[in-house]
Amino acid sequence: MNTIQNKYYFQALDNFPYNMEETIEALNYALSYEKNADCLCLLARVYSEILNDYETAKEYFEEAMSINIHSLNLYPYFIDCLLWNDDYKEAKKLINFALTVKGIDKAVILNKKSLLLEYQKKYKKALNMINNARLHTYNSNFMTYLESREKQIKLKKKSNEKSK
């Protein structure tokens, strides 16, 4: 990205998700210079997280990946989009690939894998994945988050066992 494009990208990022009009305007300016993975990822997030238009979001995420497959920012958001759209097979493939990308935060991606397993009601495997994520966590805030996820999964597992 060039300096002017960076300026507009950071404006869009700064306004997201609180001022969508400014976000979209800044993104349009940034993308008018050149298409890049970070801008397309943010645009995909608008479609996924704000508009709940997962199919359009997937197109933008895929375009971002085609520009820069090593863009570390896009994987967690793309995985969320796939999970929200019940595209579990695609999510699993993307998670497995993301874990091979150099520099990726493995704890975050392993947590996404636990989420996928939780969506599929595979609670025991989801708990194992939380434990794997812990091994790759070097941040006390994320460790606390993983502990809360573990409690949530255990509650669901217990409820699921009672309902059988």
ROSE-4610 file (N, C-alpha, C; in Angstrom, 1 decimal, always signed):
// ROSE-4610
residu = [M/M/M/N/N/N/T/T/T/I/I/I/Q/Q/Q/N/N/N/K/K/K/Y/Y/Y/Y/Y/Y/F/F/F/Q/Q/Q/A/A/A/L/L/L/D/D/D/N/N/N/F/F/F/P/P/P/Y/Y/Y/N/N/N/M/M/M/E/E/E/E/E/E/T/T/T/I/I/I/E/E/E/A/A/A/L/L/L/N/N/N/Y/Y/Y/A/A/A/L/L/L/S/S/S/Y/Y/Y/E/E/E/K/K/K/N/N/N/A/A/A/D/D/D/C/C/C/L/L/L/C/C/C/L/L/L/L/L/L/A/A/A/R/R/R/V/V/V/Y/Y/Y/S/S/S/E/E/E/I/I/I/L/L/L/N/N/N/D/D/D/Y/Y/Y/E/E/E/T/T/T/A/A/A/K/K/K/E/E/E/Y/Y/Y/F/F/F/E/E/E/E/E/E/A/A/A/M/M/M/S/S/S/I/I/I/N/N/N/I/I/I/H/H/H/S/S/S/L/L/L/N/N/N/L/L/L/Y/Y/Y/P/P/P/Y/Y/Y/F/F/F/I/I/I/D/D/D/C/C/C/L/L/L/L/L/L/W/W/W/N/N/N/D/D/D/D/D/D/Y/Y/Y/K/K/K/E/E/E/A/A/A/K/K/K/K/K/K/L/L/L/I/I/I/N/N/N/F/F/F/A/A/A/L/L/L/T/T/T/V/V/V/K/K/K/G/G/G/I/I/I/D/D/D/K/K/K/A/A/A/V/V/V/I/I/I/L/L/L/N/N/N/K/K/K/K/K/K/S/S/S/L/L/L/L/L/L/L/L/L/E/E/E/Y/Y/Y/Q/Q/Q/K/K/K/K/K/K/Y/Y/Y/K/K/K/K/K/K/A/A/A/L/L/L/N/N/N/M/M/M/I/I/I/N/N/N/N/N/N/A/A/A/R/R/R/L/L/L/H/H/H/T/T/T/Y/Y/Y/N/N/N/S/S/S/N/N/N/F/F/F/M/M/M/T/T/T/Y/Y/Y/L/L/L/E/E/E/S/S/S/R/R/R/E/E/E/K/K/K/Q/Q/Q/I/I/I/K/K/K/L/L/L/K/K/K/K/K/K/K/K/K/S/S/S/N/N/N/E/E/E/K/K/K/S/S/S/K/K/K]
num = [1/1/1/2/2/2/3/3/3/4/4/4/5/5/5/6/6/6/7/7/7/8/8/8/9/9/9/10/10/10/11/11/11/12/12/12/13/13/13/14/14/14/15/15/15/16/16/16/17/17/17/18/18/18/19/19/19/20/20/20/21/21/21/22/22/22/23/23/23/24/24/24/25/25/25/26/26/26/27/27/27/28/28/28/29/29/29/30/30/30/31/31/31/32/32/32/33/33/33/34/34/34/35/35/35/36/36/36/37/37/37/38/38/38/39/39/39/40/40/40/41/41/41/42/42/42/43/43/43/44/44/44/45/45/45/46/46/46/47/47/47/48/48/48/49/49/49/50/50/50/51/51/51/52/52/52/53/53/53/54/54/54/55/55/55/56/56/56/57/57/57/58/58/58/59/59/59/60/60/60/61/61/61/62/62/62/63/63/63/64/64/64/65/65/65/66/66/66/67/67/67/68/68/68/69/69/69/70/70/70/71/71/71/72/72/72/73/73/73/74/74/74/75/75/75/76/76/76/77/77/77/78/78/78/79/79/79/80/80/80/81/81/81/82/82/82/83/83/83/84/84/84/85/85/85/86/86/86/87/87/87/88/88/88/89/89/89/90/90/90/91/91/91/92/92/92/93/93/93/94/94/94/95/95/95/96/96/96/97/97/97/98/98/98/99/99/99/100/100/100/101/101/101/102/102/102/103/103/103/104/104/104/105/105/105/106/106/106/107/107/107/108/108/108/109/109/109/110/110/110/111/111/111/112/112/112/113/113/113/114/114/114/115/115/115/116/116/116/117/117/117/118/118/118/119/119/119/120/120/120/121/121/121/122/122/122/123/123/123/124/124/124/125/125/125/126/126/126/127/127/127/128/128/128/129/129/129/130/130/130/131/131/131/132/132/132/133/133/133/134/134/134/135/135/135/136/136/136/137/137/137/138/138/138/139/139/139/140/140/140/141/141/141/142/142/142/143/143/143/144/144/144/145/145/145/146/146/146/147/147/147/148/148/148/149/149/149/150/150/150/151/151/151/152/152/152/153/153/153/154/154/154/155/155/155/156/156/156/157/157/157/158/158/158/159/159/159/160/160/160/161/161/161/162/162/162/163/163/163/164/164/164]
x = [+0.9/+0.0/+0.9/+0.5/+1.2/+0.7/+1.4/+1.1/-0.3/-0.8/-2.2/-3.2/-2.9/-3.8/-3.8/-2.7/-2.6/-3.5/-3.4/-4.1/-5.6/-6.1/-7.6/-7.9/-7.0/-7.3/-7.4/-6.4/-6.5/-7.7/-8.1/-9.4/-10.5/-10.6/-11.7/-11.6/-10.5/-10.3/-10.7/-10.3/-10.6/-12.1/-12.8/-14.3/-15.1/-14.5/-15.2/-15.3/-16.5/-17.8/-18.7/-18.2/-19.0/-19.6/-18.9/-19.3/-19.2/-20.2/-20.1/-20.0/-20.7/-20.6/-19.1/-18.4/-17.0/-16.2/-16.5/-15.7/-15.8/-17.0/-17.2/-16.5/-16.7/-16.1/-14.6/-14.0/-12.5/-12.1/-12.8/-12.4/-12.5/-13.6/-13.7/-12.5/-12.1/-10.9/-9.7/-9.5/-8.3/-8.3/-9.4/-9.5/-9.4/-9.7/-9.5/-8.1/-7.2/-5.7/-5.2/-5.6/-5.2/-5.9/-6.3/-6.9/-5.8/-6.0/-5.1/-5.8/-5.1/-5.8/-6.4/-5.7/-6.2/-7.5/-7.5/-8.8/-9.9/-9.6/-10.7/-11.2/-10.3/-10.6/-11.6/-11.3/-12.2/-13.5/-13.5/-14.8/-15.6/-14.9/-15.6/-16.2/-15.4/-16.0/-17.2/-17.3/-18.5/-19.7/-19.5/-20.5/-20.9/-19.9/-20.1/-20.7/-20.0/-20.3/-21.5/-21.6/-22.6/-23.8/-23.6/-24.8/-25.3/-24.5/-24.8/-25.0/-24.3/-24.3/-23.1/-23.2/-22.0/-21.5/-22.3/-21.9/-21.0/-21.5/-20.7/-19.4/-19.5/-18.3/-17.3/-17.7/-16.9/-16.1/-16.8/-16.2/-15.1/-15.3/-14.2/-13.1/-13.4/-12.3/-11.5/-12.1/-11.4/-10.5/-11.1/-10.3/-9.1/-9.3/-8.2/-7.1/-7.5/-6.6/-5.8/-6.5/-5.9/-4.8/-5.0/-4.0/-2.8/-3.1/-2.0/-2.5/-2.0/-2.4/-1.8/-0.8/-0.1/-0.5/-1.7/-2.2/-2.8/-2.1/-2.5/-3.8/-4.2/-5.4/-6.7/-6.7/-8.0/-8.5/-7.6/-8.0/-9.0/-8.8/-9.8/-11.2/-11.2/-12.5/-13.2/-12.4/-12.9/-13.5/-12.8/-13.3/-14.6/-14.7/-16.0/-17.1/-16.8/-17.9/-18.3/-17.4/-17.8/-18.6/-18.2/-19.0/-20.4/-20.5/-21.8/-22.7/-22.1/-22.9/-23.1/-22.7/-22.8/-22.0/-20.9/-20.0/-18.9/-19.2/-18.3/-17.1/-17.4/-16.3/-15.3/-15.8/-14.9/-14.1/-14.8/-14.1/-13.0/-13.3/-12.3/-11.0/-11.3/-10.2/-9.4/-10.1/-9.4/-8.6/-9.1/-8.5/-7.2/-7.3/-6.1/-5.0/-5.5/-4.5/-3.9/-4.7/-4.3/-3.2/-3.3/-2.3/-1.0/-0.9/+0.4/+1.0/+0.3/+0.8/+1.8/+2.9/+4.0/+3.6/+3.7/+3.4/+2.0/+1.2/-0.2/-0.3/-1.2/-1.4/-2.2/-1.4/-2.0/-3.1/-2.9/-3.9/-5.3/-5.3/-6.5/-7.2/-6.3/-6.9/-7.3/-6.6/-7.1/-8.4/-8.5/-9.8/-10.9/-10.6/-11.7/-12.0/-11.0/-11.3/-12.1/-11.9/-12.8/-14.2/-14.3/-15.6/-16.4/-15.6/-16.2/-16.7/-15.9/-16.3/-17.5/-17.5/-18.7/-19.9/-19.8/-21.0/-21.5/-20.6/-21.0/-21.3/-21.4/-21.8/-20.8/-19.5/-18.4/-17.7/-18.3/-17.9/-16.5/-16.4/-15.1/-13.9/-14.1/-13.0/-12.8/-13.9/-13.7/-12.9/-13.2/-12.4/-10.9/-10.6/-9.3/-8.6/-9.3/-8.8/-8.5/-9.3/-9.1/-7.8/-7.5/-6.3/-5.1/-5.2/-4.2/-3.9/-5.0/-4.9/-4.1/-4.4/-3.7/-2.1/-1.7/-0.3/+0.4/-0.4/+0.1/-0.3/-0.8/-1.2/+0.0/+0.3/+1.4/+0.8/-0.5/-1.1/-2.2/-2.1/-2.9/-4.4/-4.7/-6.1/-6.7/-5.9/-6.4/-6.6/-5.7/-5.8/-7.1/-7.4/-8.7/-9.9/-9.8/-10.9/-11.0/-9.9/-10.0/-10.6/-10.4/-11.0/-12.5/-12.9/-14.4/-15.0/-14.3/-14.8/-14.9/-13.9/-13.9/-15.2/-15.4/-16.6/-17.9/-18.0/-19.2/-19.3/-18.3/-18.4/-18.8/-18.2/-18.5/-20.0/-20.6/-22.0/-22.8/-22.5/-23.2/-23.1/-21.9/-21.7/-22.6/-22.7/-23.5/-25.0/-25.4/-26.8/-27.2/-26.2/-26.5/-26.6/-25.8/-25.9/-27.2/-27.7/-28.9/-30.1/-30.0/-31.2/-31.3/-30.3/-30.3/-31.1]
y = [-1.2/+0.0/+1.2/+2.2/+3.5/+4.3/+5.4/+6.3/+6.8/+7.3/+7.8/+6.7/+5.6/+4.4/+4.0/+4.0/+3.7/+4.6/+5.9/+6.9/+6.6/+6.3/+6.0/+4.6/+3.7/+2.4/+2.6/+3.3/+3.6/+4.4/+5.3/+6.0/+5.1/+4.2/+3.2/+2.3/+1.8/+1.0/+1.7/+2.9/+3.7/+3.9/+4.1/+4.3/+3.0/+1.9/+0.6/+0.1/-0.3/-0.4/+0.7/+1.7/+2.8/+3.8/+4.1/+5.1/+4.4/+3.8/+3.0/+3.9/+5.0/+5.9/+6.3/+6.7/+7.1/+5.9/+4.8/+3.6/+3.2/+3.2/+2.9/+3.9/+5.2/+6.3/+6.1/+5.9/+5.8/+4.5/+3.4/+2.2/+2.4/+3.1/+3.3/+4.1/+5.1/+5.9/+5.0/+4.2/+3.3/+2.3/+1.7/+0.7/+1.4/+2.6/+3.3/+3.4/+3.4/+3.4/+2.1/+1.0/-0.3/-1.3/-2.4/-3.5/-4.1/-4.2/-4.9/-5.7/-6.7/-7.7/-7.0/-6.1/-5.5/-4.7/-3.9/-3.2/-4.1/-5.1/-6.0/-6.8/-7.1/-7.9/-7.0/-5.7/-4.8/-4.7/-4.6/-4.5/-5.8/-7.0/-8.2/-8.3/-7.7/-7.6/-6.8/-5.7/-4.9/-5.8/-6.5/-7.4/-8.5/-9.1/-10.2/-9.8/-8.8/-8.5/-7.5/-6.6/-5.5/-5.9/-6.3/-6.5/-8.0/-8.9/-10.3/-10.9/-10.3/-10.8/-11.7/-12.9/-13.8/-14.2/-14.3/-14.7/-13.7/-12.4/-11.3/-11.2/-11.3/-11.3/-12.3/-13.5/-14.6/-14.3/-13.6/-13.2/-12.2/-11.3/-10.3/-10.9/-11.8/-12.5/-13.4/-14.1/-14.9/-14.0/-12.8/-11.9/-11.4/-11.1/-10.7/-11.8/-13.0/-14.1/-14.3/-14.0/-14.2/-13.1/-12.0/-10.9/-11.2/-11.6/-11.9/-13.0/-14.2/-15.4/-15.4/-14.6/-14.5/-13.4/-12.8/-11.7/-12.3/-12.0/-12.7/-12.2/-10.9/-10.3/-11.0/-11.5/-12.0/-13.3/-14.2/-15.6/-15.7/-15.0/-15.2/-14.7/-13.6/-13.0/-13.8/-14.4/-15.2/-16.5/-17.1/-18.3/-17.9/-16.8/-16.4/-16.3/-15.7/-15.6/-17.0/-17.9/-19.3/-20.0/-19.8/-20.4/-19.8/-18.5/-17.9/-18.3/-18.7/-19.1/-20.6/-21.3/-22.8/-23.5/-22.9/-23.5/-24.2/-25.3/-25.9/-26.6/-27.2/-27.9/-26.9/-25.8/-24.7/-24.1/-24.0/-23.4/-24.4/-25.7/-26.6/-26.6/-26.5/-26.4/-25.1/-24.0/-22.7/-22.7/-23.3/-23.4/-24.2/-25.4/-26.2/-25.5/-24.8/-24.0/-22.9/-22.1/-21.0/-21.4/-22.6/-23.1/-23.3/-23.3/-23.5/-22.2/-21.1/-19.8/-19.3/-18.9/-18.4/-17.1/-17.1/-15.9/-15.8/-16.7/-16.7/-16.9/-16.3/-16.5/-17.9/-18.9/-20.3/-20.4/-19.7/-19.7/-19.3/-18.2/-17.6/-18.6/-19.2/-20.1/-21.4/-21.9/-23.1/-22.8/-21.6/-21.3/-21.3/-20.8/-20.9/-22.4/-23.2/-24.7/-25.2/-24.7/-25.2/-24.7/-23.5/-22.9/-23.8/-24.2/-25.0/-26.3/-26.9/-28.2/-27.9/-26.8/-26.5/-26.3/-25.6/-25.5/-26.9/-27.8/-29.2/-30.1/-29.5/-30.2/-31.3/-31.1/-32.1/-31.4/-31.5/-30.7/-31.2/-32.5/-33.1/-32.6/-32.7/-32.3/-30.8/-30.0/-28.6/-28.2/-29.0/-28.8/-29.1/-30.2/-30.5/-29.4/-28.8/-27.8/-26.5/-26.3/-25.1/-25.4/-26.6/-26.9/-26.7/-27.1/-26.9/-25.4/-24.6/-23.1/-22.5/-23.1/-22.6/-22.7/-23.8/-24.1/-23.0/-22.3/-21.4/-19.9/-19.8/-18.5/-17.8/-16.6/-15.9/-14.6/-14.5/-13.3/-13.6/-13.0/-13.3/-13.0/-12.0/-11.7/-12.8/-13.3/-14.4/-15.6/-15.9/-17.0/-17.0/-15.8/-15.6/-15.9/-15.4/-15.6/-17.1/-17.8/-19.3/-20.0/-19.5/-20.1/-19.9/-18.7/-18.5/-19.4/-19.5/-20.4/-21.9/-22.3/-23.6/-23.8/-22.9/-23.0/-23.1/-22.2/-22.2/-23.6/-24.2/-25.5/-26.6/-26.5/-27.5/-27.4/-26.2/-26.0/-26.6/-26.4/-26.9/-28.5/-29.0/-30.4/-31.0/-30.4/-30.9/-30.9/-29.8/-29.6/-30.6/-30.9/-31.8/-33.2/-33.6/-34.9/-35.1/-34.0/-34.1/-34.3/-33.7/-33.7/-35.0/-35.9/-37.2/-38.2]
z = [+0.0/+0.0/+0.0/-0.7/-0.7/+0.5/+0.7/+1.9/+1.9/+0.8/+0.7/+0.9/+0.3/+0.5/+2.0/+2.6/+4.0/+4.8/+4.5/+5.2/+5.2/+4.0/+3.9/+4.5/+4.4/+5.1/+6.6/+7.2/+8.6/+9.1/+8.2/+8.5/+8.6/+7.6/+7.5/+8.8/+9.1/+10.2/+11.5/+11.6/+12.8/+13.0/+11.9/+11.9/+12.1/+11.7/+11.8/+13.2/+13.7/+13.1/+13.5/+14.1/+14.7/+13.7/+12.7/+11.7/+10.3/+9.9/+8.7/+7.4/+7.5/+6.3/+6.1/+7.1/+7.0/+6.6/+7.2/+6.9/+5.4/+4.9/+3.4/+2.5/+2.9/+2.1/+2.0/+3.2/+3.3/+2.5/+2.7/+2.0/+0.4/+0.0/-1.5/-2.0/-1.2/-1.6/-1.6/-0.6/-0.5/-1.7/-2.0/-3.0/-4.4/-4.5/-5.8/-6.3/-5.3/-5.6/-6.1/-5.4/-5.7/-4.8/-5.4/-4.5/-3.7/-2.4/-1.5/-0.5/+0.1/+1.0/+2.2/+2.8/+4.0/+3.8/+2.7/+2.4/+2.1/+1.3/+0.9/+2.1/+3.0/+4.2/+5.1/+5.2/+6.0/+5.3/+4.0/+3.2/+3.4/+3.4/+3.7/+5.1/+6.0/+7.4/+7.5/+6.7/+6.7/+6.2/+5.2/+4.6/+5.6/+6.3/+7.2/+8.5/+9.2/+10.6/+10.7/+9.7/+9.8/+9.0/+7.7/+6.8/+6.8/+7.4/+7.5/+6.1/+5.1/+3.7/+3.6/+4.0/+4.1/+2.7/+1.7/+0.4/-0.2/-0.1/-0.7/+0.1/+1.4/+2.3/+1.8/+1.6/+1.2/-0.1/-1.0/-2.3/-2.1/-1.2/-0.9/-0.1/+0.8/+1.5/+0.5/-0.4/-1.4/-2.3/-2.7/-3.5/-2.7/-1.4/-0.6/-0.5/-0.3/-0.3/-1.6/-2.7/-4.0/-4.2/-3.6/-3.6/-2.7/-1.5/-0.5/+0.4/+0.1/+0.8/+2.2/+2.4/+3.7/+4.6/+4.2/+5.0/+6.3/+7.4/+8.7/+9.2/+8.9/+9.4/+9.0/+7.8/+7.2/+7.7/+8.1/+8.5/+9.6/+10.7/+11.8/+11.4/+10.6/+10.2/+9.1/+8.2/+7.2/+7.8/+8.8/+9.5/+10.2/+10.8/+11.5/+10.5/+9.4/+8.3/+7.9/+7.7/+7.2/+8.3/+9.6/+10.7/+10.7/+10.7/+10.7/+9.6/+8.5/+7.3/+7.2/+8.3/+8.3/+7.3/+6.8/+5.8/+6.6/+7.3/+8.2/+7.4/+6.3/+5.6/+5.1/+4.6/+4.1/+5.3/+6.4/+7.6/+8.1/+8.1/+8.5/+7.6/+6.3/+5.3/+5.5/+5.7/+5.9/+7.3/+8.3/+9.6/+9.4/+8.8/+8.6/+7.8/+6.7/+6.0/+6.8/+7.5/+8.3/+9.3/+9.8/+10.8/+10.2/+8.9/+8.2/+7.8/+7.9/+7.5/+8.5/+8.0/+8.9/+9.5/+10.9/+11.6/+12.2/+11.8/+12.3/+13.8/+14.4/+15.8/+16.0/+16.3/+16.3/+17.4/+18.5/+19.6/+19.1/+18.3/+17.8/+16.8/+15.9/+14.9/+15.6/+16.6/+17.3/+18.1/+18.6/+19.2/+18.2/+17.0/+15.9/+15.6/+15.7/+15.5/+16.6/+17.8/+18.9/+18.7/+18.2/+17.9/+16.8/+15.8/+14.7/+15.4/+16.2/+16.9/+17.8/+18.5/+19.3/+18.5/+17.3/+16.4/+16.0/+15.9/+15.4/+16.6/+17.8/+19.1/+19.4/+19.0/+19.4/+20.6/+21.7/+22.9/+23.4/+23.5/+24.0/+23.1/+21.8/+20.9/+21.0/+21.2/+21.3/+22.6/+23.7/+24.9/+24.7/+24.0/+23.6/+22.8/+21.9/+21.1/+21.9/+22.9/+23.8/+24.6/+25.0/+25.7/+24.7/+23.5/+22.5/+22.3/+22.2/+22.1/+23.2/+24.4/+25.6/+25.5/+24.9/+24.7/+23.8/+23.0/+22.0/+22.4/+23.7/+24.1/+25.0/+24.6/+25.3/+25.8/+26.1/+26.4/+27.5/+28.7/+29.8/+29.5/+28.7/+28.4/+27.5/+26.6/+25.7/+26.5/+27.5/+28.4/+29.2/+29.7/+30.4/+29.5/+28.3/+27.3/+27.0/+26.9/+26.7/+27.9/+29.1/+30.3/+30.2/+29.8/+29.7/+28.6/+27.5/+26.5/+27.0/+27.7/+28.3/+29.2/+30.0/+30.9/+30.1/+29.0/+28.2/+27.5/+27.0/+26.3/+27.3/+28.5/+29.6/+29.9/+30.0/+30.3/+29.2/+27.9/+26.8/+26.8/+27.1/+27.1/+28.2/+29.4/+30.5/+30.1/+29.5/+29.1/+28.0/+27.1/+26.0/+26.6/+27.6/+28.2/+28.9/+29.6/+30.4/+29.4/+28.2/+27.3/+26.6/+26.7/+26.0/+26.8]
